[in-house]
Amino acid sequence: MERERWERMDPVTHTLAGLAAASFSGQAFSLTNPVYLGAALGSLAPDLDILYQLKGEVVYLKNHRGMSHSLPGLIGFSGLIAFVLHLFFPTTSFSFIWWWTFLGAVSHSLLDLLNSHGLRLFWPLSNKLIALNLLNITDPIFLFILTGITFGSFISPELVRVSVMALIAYLLLRFVLTGIIHGYLRRKFHGEKIKKIVVMPALLSIWKWYFLVETETTCYTGEMGVFSWALTIYAKLEKHRENRIIKAAMESTIGRIFREFTPHFYVIYQQLGNNHVVRFLDLRYYLKKEFLHSATVVFNQHCELREQFFHPFSRSRKIKVTG
């Protein structure tokens, strides 16, 4: 469970977002009201993809925030939940329950869209991860504002309006901050041929930002504080020239999994004795002086695949992958 919290936004935030959506229905707040029940259950339903863990951690990480978080998945979950609730509350129309359940489910994917893990919203038409990189997995300020929206409906309509305005203002503030940091990094590395700059919330602080700067020859990762504007470089990674071993590793099972898992990765090639070793690093998350997720592919002296491992949440964890 400790490891999972780096991949999933906390259920309290998701539930509050669903209830906040239902508060606009005009219905009185009650946990026995099918509108609020549907929105709450819908807001949690997409994370049922945790059941993929029954097939192993690699399968879970590969499929998390996929089908269950996509538009077809949200529609399907909402229909199932609404059908069950309609059996218990037959006086409330199925379509009415479905609509607010669907909005609760949509709130889940919108929240996941706002953080740096991203989701495959348009599966199966596209398998691309979409992330807006504005919120951390747990954000106490955002949580506080959602509470104001949820319970403001029976305290004061003015509280709801103020909370909605605060929500918009907070997201705009974080959007502006990412733009400022992006511009600072572009000036900082202006002497190098920049290919990509990514700014995202830091793992452990809502007022720090993690960044990735990729140039033609180097990948830099680090962190910046909003108040101090101090820049810390965590890693300076020189790019390897692509060779047949790296190409083979990219097309291996673990290579394909890793490329689907993260849009921002780095490849390391080493020859150790008679073995050729290729390591993949997920550059999005850095914790305790190592990248959170990595993978290893090993070839023998004849360039034949020997073994491949996924290292989720720590390099010391080795999950063997076959195929």
Helices and strands as residue ranges (DSSP letters): G 4-6, H 11-22, G 23-25, H 34-44, G 45-55, H 57-63, G 67-69, H 71-88, H 94-114, H 140-152, H 157-188, E 194-201, E 208-215, E 218-225, E 231-238, H 244-250, H 253-261, E 265-272, E 275-282, E 286-287, E 290-291, E 293-299, E 305-312, E 319-320
